[in-house]
Amino acid sequence: MCRTDTAEAVLDPAGLRTTGQARVRAPGGANVTRAVENGARGSLNKNVEPAAQGYAVTLTLTVDRTLDNVRLIDPLPAGATRGPVTVQGPSLASAVPQVSGDTLLLQRVIPGTYVLTYTLVTDQPADRVVTPPDLTW
């Protein structure tokens, strides 16, 4: 099931039936890994879960070298809006994201893991909320 709907459960052999609302708890996620000429590697994991107002999106970026101008491409579903983006990561990094359309730019990251979170507001059903991310630098 990929969206909120009515579901029916039947207990066999007693034949007990119940009907109620069913809702997807975790629409899903996506991953991407990149390597460039200097041998640096970066991986990006995206996870989307239902939230009180829309969906909670978590992007987890892991890099093994210091990188400049890291671009996280995170396409929004049609008609969706992105709330403010927060970042947690190594304290010495310049990881304040600059958001422009589908791109989140991190000026400089140092080796480690960064967790970016935001709320996605959309009227799209759960099966259309997860879009594949990409990663460049």
Secondary structure, DSSP 8 states (H G I E B T S, - for coil): --S-EEEEEEETTTTEEEEEEE--S--EEEEEEEE-TT--EEEEEEEEEEETTEEEEEEEEEESS-EEEEEEE----TT-EE---EEE--TTSB---EEETTEEEEEEE-SEEEEEEEEEE--S-GGGT----EEE-
